[in-house]
Amino acid sequence: MAEMGNPVRLLIYGGIGSGKSTVTEFLSDLGAKIIEADKLGHEVLEPSGEAFAEVSARWPQVVEGGKINRSKLGAVVFADPDALQELESLTHPHIRSRIQAIVTESANEHLVLEMPILRAFVGDGWVKVLIDAPLAARIERVVARDSDPEDAMARAAAQPSDAEYHEAADWVVANTGELDDLRAAVGELWAQLQAA
């Protein structure tokens, strides 16, 4: 890794199946510490998690064997925008707290926050990088990962529009599906940010 100047702060975002995880793997190889908002979201729903009691009380039908069945919860909330907003109101404060704790303890490290949606989980100073791919390609990737096509489309429909994603971006990385091209684009981004 290059000598440490100012720590790089990247917010990697994009629609379901856009390739965010692949990009963050490349950035990890380049020396960045990765924070996965989805993983933290799963953790706060665990029986020991901060949001478990409220979410399980709100949707008791998704609790099985003392745990939240995230697939069943997803089927409920991605079919109902109001339910999704309510779930986010219960989980996002806890996700934000976990992210802020990691950022605080990693003040001198290059950090990459991967998240599917744009929310105010972090303050200023983060470069917002959109991982962009056509919807058809994104759905195909999600289905290939063992997801139902209708479920994949419902999740994509619940996310911001392409226009909203692009409007918020400081940098756009196109993911055409060619790994070498994607790796090269990520390397260029990283080099430019470290040189800034």
LINSULDA-V724633 format. One line per field, one symbol per residue. psi: psi as a letter, one per 30 degrees, with the letter a starting at -180 (. if undefined). Layout:
psi=???
This chain:
psi=klkjbkkkjkjklllkgfgeeeeeeeeeffgkkkjjeeeeeeefflfglffeeeeeeeiffgkkhglkjfeeeeeefffjeeeeeeeefeeeeeeeeeeeeeeefhfglkkkjkkfljliflalgkkjjkjkkkeeeeeeeeefghlkeeeeeeeeffllleeeeeefkfkkjkjffjeeeeeeeeeeeeeeeff.
